[in-house]
Amino acid sequence: MVENLPKQREIVMDGRLAILFNLVALLGDGYEGEGWTVERADVEGLRTISYGIVQYQTQNWGEELRFTQSYKKWKRFNPVVDFSVTDKGGAWLGLGLYQQFDMDINGTPLFVGFTLVPGLYMQGDDVDLGLPLEFRSGVEMGVRFNNGWQASLSFDHRSNADLARWNPGLETIQLRVSKTFN
């Protein structure tokens, strides 16, 4: 166990982001109203780099750098490969799904994205998360630019989904920058 960890508290993320991901998958491909539209996006070739603050038990724990690559759309999702590393030497590599909805609200091009990515966690000098298998689910919201760039703010949660007795979880708040390369 890592020394100087914040004291364990009974704060556990219970999979709400994963449930949200699945509920959003049930939505249709597009909606339109007066002054707004929402369309399910195909973000094949989207490459994302992000930097964020990692939280453990509601306390700022460290920093993380993350890279994500999306691939050709499959049904309602874009498969992704996701890799991150923390300032304490922890690393995470996952393969999962991403879904994005592009919105236009009174001429402002926005988007919202949802991820669900199982992966392998290598602890390094970071927090013991209970298992090497960890599930990362998240939500992001941002702005789209005409040249294929996007900027967003995201929140995600990583845990072993109670597959192990010890399941503390990590949360990350990130600033993300993306660009589509085809």
C-alpha positions in Angstrom: 0.0 0.0 0.0 1.2 3.5 -0.8 2.3 5.6 2.2 0.5 8.9 3.0 -2.7 8.0 1.3 -5.7 10.0 2.3 -7.7 8.3 5.0 -10.2 5.8 3.5 -13.8 7.1 3.6 -17.0 5.5 2.6 -17.2 7.4 -0.7 -17.7 5.0 -3.6 -18.8 5.7 -7.1 -21.4 3.2 -7.8 -21.3 2.9 -11.6 -23.7 5.8 -12.4 -21.5 6.9 -15.3 -21.6 3.4 -16.8 -25.3 3.3 -16.5 -25.5 6.8 -18.1 -23.4 5.5 -21.0 -25.8 2.6 -21.6 -28.9 4.8 -21.4 -27.5 7.2 -23.9 -26.8 4.3 -26.3 -30.6 3.8 -26.4 -31.1 7.3 -27.8 -31.8 7.9 -31.5 -29.4 9.3 -34.0 -30.7 12.8 -34.2 -33.2 15.3 -32.7 -34.2 18.8 -33.8 -36.1 21.7 -32.2 -36.5 25.4 -32.7 -33.0 26.8 -32.6 -31.2 23.5 -31.8 -30.1 20.1 -33.2 -28.5 17.1 -31.7 -26.9 14.4 -33.9 -24.9 11.2 -33.1 -21.4 11.8 -34.4 -19.0 9.5 -36.2 -15.6 10.5 -34.8 -13.4 8.0 -36.7 -9.8 9.1 -36.5 -10.3 11.4 -33.5 -7.1 11.8 -31.5 -7.3 13.3 -28.1 -4.7 14.5 -25.6 -5.8 15.5 -22.1 -4.3 16.7 -18.9 -6.1 16.5 -15.6 -6.2 16.3 -11.9 -6.6 12.8 -10.3 -8.7 12.7 -7.2 -8.7 9.9 -4.6 -11.3 9.8 -1.9 -12.4 13.4 -2.8 -8.8 14.8 -2.4 -6.5 16.0 -5.2 -4.0 13.1 -5.5 -1.9 13.9 -8.5 -1.8 14.7 -12.2 -2.5 12.6 -15.3 -1.7 12.8 -19.0 -4.0 10.8 -21.3 -4.1 9.9 -25.0 -7.2 8.5 -26.8 -7.5 7.3 -30.4 -10.9 6.5 -32.0 -11.6 4.1 -34.9 -14.3 3.4 -37.5 -17.8 3.6 -36.1 -19.3 0.3 -35.1 -23.1 0.4 -34.7 -23.7 3.5 -32.4 -20.1 3.6 -31.0 -16.6 4.4 -32.0 -14.1 1.9 -30.6 -11.2 3.6 -28.8 -7.8 2.8 -27.4 -7.0 4.8 -24.3 -3.7 5.2 -22.5 -2.8 7.4 -19.4 0.0 7.9 -17.1 0.1 9.7 -13.7 2.9 11.7 -12.1 3.3 8.9 -9.6 4.1 6.3 -12.2 0.6 4.7 -12.4 -0.4 3.7 -16.0 -3.7 2.6 -17.5 -4.3 1.0 -21.0 -7.8 0.2 -22.2 -9.9 -0.7 -25.2 -13.5 0.3 -25.2 -16.3 2.5 -26.7 -17.0 6.2 -27.1 -20.1 7.9 -28.3 -20.4 11.5 -29.2 -23.4 13.8 -29.9 -22.8 17.0 -31.8 -25.1 19.8 -30.9 -25.9 23.1 -32.4 -27.6 25.5 -30.0 -28.5 28.8 -31.7 -25.4 28.6 -33.9 -23.0 27.4 -31.2 -21.3 24.1 -32.1 -21.1 22.0 -29.0 -20.7 18.3 -28.2 -21.2 15.8 -25.4 -19.2 12.5 -25.3 -19.5 9.4 -23.2 -16.8 6.7 -22.7 -16.9 3.2 -21.2 -13.5 1.5 -21.4 -12.2 -1.6 -19.5 -8.5 -1.7 -19.2 -5.4 -2.8 -17.3 -4.0 -0.6 -14.5 -0.3 -0.7 -13.5 0.0 0.8 -10.1 3.6 2.1 -10.0 3.8 4.4 -6.9 0.1 5.2 -7.2 -3.0 4.1 -5.4 -3.9 0.4 -5.0 -7.2 0.0 -6.9 -7.7 -3.6 -5.9 -7.2 -5.3 -9.3 -5.3 -4.8 -12.5 -8.6 -4.9 -14.3 -10.3 -1.4 -14.0 -13.3 0.1 -15.8 -13.1 3.7 -16.8 -16.4 5.6 -17.6 -16.8 9.2 -18.2 -18.6 12.2 -19.7 -17.2 15.3 -21.4 -18.7 18.5 -22.8 -17.1 20.9 -25.1 -16.9 23.1 -28.2 -16.4 22.0 -31.8 -14.4 24.2 -34.2 -14.7 24.4 -38.0 -11.3 22.9 -38.7 -12.0 19.6 -36.9 -10.6 20.6 -33.5 -12.5 20.2 -30.3 -11.9 21.3 -26.7 -13.7 19.9 -23.7 -13.8 19.4 -20.0 -14.3 15.8 -18.8 -15.0 13.9 -15.6 -14.4 10.1 -15.3 -14.3 7.4 -12.8 -12.0 4.3 -12.6 -12.7 1.3 -10.4 -12.8 -2.5 -10.5 -16.6 -2.5 -10.4 -16.6 -4.3 -7.1 -14.9 -7.4 -8.6 -12.4 -7.2 -5.7 -13.0 -6.6 -2.0 -10.9 -3.4 -2.2 -12.4 -1.0 -4.7 -11.6 2.6 -3.8 -11.7 4.2 -7.3 -10.1 7.3 -8.8 -11.8 10.3 -10.4 -10.2 12.5 -13.0 -11.1 16.0 -14.1 -9.5 16.8 -17.4 -9.0 19.4 -20.1 -9.2 17.6 -23.4 -8.1 18.8 -26.9 -9.1 16.7 -29.9 -8.6 16.7 -33.7 -9.9 14.3 -36.4 -7.3 12.8 -38.7 -8.7 10.7 -41.6 
